[in-house]
């Protein structure tokens, strides 16, 4: 059912949806890492988060380079373009600016960092873990995807001194041909072997509505999704969904390597429950279909990042009545994935709490019931007499964030940008 939905959306709607997909990756981090800290302690969070981003970011960076026409570059501008189109720098949650001063040198700075605002209440030690221990190896792992001799070095970074310092941080990026090459992380090679990492996203025909079909031209200080064409946005949204699932798979793989499969499944269900619930809530608001029963749930399922991109996921939904529908995962790369650590593997193991969270985020009266005889099919039931219950801890974690309060802004004026524009817009 989700095969053509993105094609039906306008450029503005696709730009809005792309930002929501970026937010989904952040919700996954908040809930997944919370489960890690709860179950295994703070040190587990640091180790796994490093492995998680080092495994996924080189893979999805190269994918986006190919998808948006700037693959093959080895300069700082190419590195920055990748950062502008990745969920690690979710637009607006992170207010990031980029400047290239030479082919081999540039800088970026964050006027505001949502992740920092989330972390500062937990104290300077927590800030150092995120802004020093995790960022040092993961930033360079992202740069390695473009140039193994690139280095990202902080000019300044948190803990902030003074406490209200702006920008929140600033970094230089340089390429030294004499520097030792940073090796590709082993976990990135593991992730590169998945079907997810190799899925081919189909680019639709241009609809002539304007915008940039690729990002082969000059770097913008800030790239806004409204600057892209309809066809490019379909691809970018799909690639962002790949990023979301690469990070999910990398997280659960990393947990399993350290604590076993049962621990990975526990983290995965907590993550999926909290993230899917709040994403359904946001998408239901976006579509204007919250608390409208089965039809509202089906509308959200068409665009929810849990089941995107359609080249990797394939779902069939049958509306049975005004209160019931059948959802089934059918044969597709997700169901045939050899690595047993994504959300599909979680559902196949019978852990459907995340799926229950997805439907409840649209309508609190909804619930999931497993179909007999099919491990990848469920009935969605809306009980109009159901009373609201206390939300699961995973949902409370997701809702208790700056991220949940984020309200995204549109850039309507950029929709008229011509496909051959070379004007730099901030």
Protein Blocks (a to p, Z undefined) as FASTA:
>chain_A
ZZmmmmmpcfklmmmmmmmmmmmmmmmmmmmmmmmmmmnojklmmmmmmmmmmmmmmmmm
mmmmmmnopghiacfklmmmmmmmcfklgghjaccddddfbfkbccdddfbafklmmmmm
nojklmmmmmmmmmmmmmmmmmmmmomkbccddfbdcddddfkbccfbdcdddddfkbcc
ddddfklmmmmmpmklmpccdddddehlgpjfbfkbccdfbacfklpcfklmmmmmmmmm
mmmmmmmmmmmmmmmmmnojklmmmmmmmmmmmmmmmmmmmmmmmnopghnbjmlmmmmm
mmgmklccfklpccddddfbfkbccddddddfklmpmblcbfklmmmnopaklmmmmmmm
momkbccdddehiakbccddddfkbccddddfklmmmmmpfklmpccdddfklmmpcfkb
cbdcZZ
